[in-house]
Amino acid sequence: MGAHRELLLLRHGRAQERTSDLDDTTRALTPEGRRRSGLVLERLLAIGLRCDHMVSSPLVRARQTAELALAAGLVDRLEISSSLAPGGSPEPLLRGPWRRLALVGHEPDLSELAARLLDAPAGSLRLRKAGVVLLGLVDAPASAAQAGDAPWPPGGATLQLLLSPRSLGL
């Protein structure tokens, strides 16, 4: 059995409404989205969920959420990856030397990733804006991983934490 790792999935905070004259990639966090995201990040720090590394979607609202995490001290370094843009493939990001990795992105992609790792039915999880999922992962031997880019087989994760801002009283 391999080393235990944790994967923290963080959905971006509340963003500007979608409109026909605003490109989806440039939608920014609203003041309320910044405030609630900041409070969620403070709670994560208070319960000791500091991360080794964070990777964010390049879309403005996710990048701003990740920058708030960096400024709050949740992580020391931040990487931007198109693998976390809507419809991307985040599994390759799970490879590498980390103990607790944070991914900042979008729905339904983050919930779908969590469900795959938990071997849960599609649609069984849903992250609210500024919501958090923490998964425990045990490195599987290469022979146990499914074909493709996934470093863990389905069911290779356990649900450690699922939080919405509302559950934190925010």
N, C-alpha and C positions, 0 to 999 in steps of 0.2 A: 504494500500500500504506500502511496506517495505522500507528499507534503500537503498539509491543509492550507487552502487559500480561500479568500473571500472576494466576491465580486459585488460591488455596490453599483446599482443602476439608479440614476437620478434623472427624472424627467425635468425638462426646462420649466420655468415658472410661467405664469400667465403672460400672454403676449398681446400685441395689438391685434385687433380684429382683422380677419381676412376681408379684403376688398379687391375689386377688379383693378384698381389703380395702384395697388401695393404688391410688389413681388413677394411671394411667400418666403424667399430666402432672406429678405431684409426685415421681416417683422421683428421688432424689438420687444423686450420686456416692458410691461407697463409699470408705473410706479408701484402699484399693488403687487405685481409679479415680483419685482425686485425685493420689496419688503418681506413678502411671505417666503421667498426663496432664502433670503438672508436669515430669517428666523428658523427655518428648517435646518439650514447649515449650522447655526449655533447649537441646535439640539443634537445634531450628529456629533459635533465636537464634544459636547457635554457628556455624551455616553461613550466617548472614546473611539469613534469611528474614523480616525485620521487614515488617509490612504497613501500608499507609496507613489502612486502615479494616477493621473486622470487623463482621459481622452474624451474629447468633445466633438460633436457634430460641428461642421463649419457654419451652419445657419446661425444668424445673429442671436436669436433668442436662446439657443443652447449655449453658444459661446459666451454670452453675457452671464448665464447661470454658472458656467464653469469658472469664469473670471471672478465671480463673487466667492466661489469656493476657494479659489487660490488666495484671494485677498483675506478671507476669513481664517486661513491657515489649515484648511482641510487637507491640502496637498502642497507640495513644494514645486511641482512641475506639471505643466499642462501641455498636452499635444492636441492638435486639431487633425481630424481624419474624416475624409469623405465616406469612409465605411460606416459612419454613424449618421449620415444624411438619410432622410426618409427613403426607405426601400433599399438601403445599403446592406452589406454583409459584415456584421461585426465579429463573427467568429474568429477570423485571423488575429484580431486584436487581443484575444485571450491567451495567445502564446507569449512566452517571455518570462523573465525573472521578476516576479512581483509576489507579494504576500496578500495585499489588498489593493485591488484595482477599481477605480471608479470610471464609469462610462456615463456621459451626459448626452441625452438624445431625445427621441420623439416616440410618440405612440402611433401605431400599435407595435412598432419595432422592438422597443425595450421589453414590453410584456410578452411578445412572441419569443424573444430570446430566453427570457426567464422560464416560460412554459416549456420550451424545448429542453433546457437543461434540467428542469424538474421532471420531465416526462409527464407533464400535465396536459390535459386537453387544451387545444387552441381556444383562446377566449376566456380561459379560467382565471386569468389575472388581468387587471387593468390598473395602470398607474395614473393617478390624478396629476394635475399640473403641480410641480414641485414635490411630487411623491417619490418615495424611495423603496427599493427592494434590495435586501442584502441576502446573497446566496453563499452558502458554504460549499466549497468544491474540494474534492480530494483528487489529486493527479492520478489519472488512470494510466495503466500501462498502454503503450502504443497499440498493442493488439486489441485492446478493449474499445478504443475510440472508433466511432463510425467512420465510414469512408468520407472523404472530402476534407474540409478545413476545420471541422469541429474538434477541438482538443479533448473534449469530454463526451462520453456517450450520453444519450438521453437517460435521465435518471441519475446522472453523475453529480447532482447538486441537491442540497437541502435548503429549504426556506428558513432563514434565520430571522428576518425582519421584513415587514411590509407596513409602510407608514404613508399616510396621506397628511397634508397639512391640517385637515379637520381633526384627525385622530390625535394630533398634538395640541389641539385647542386653538389653532390659528385660523 
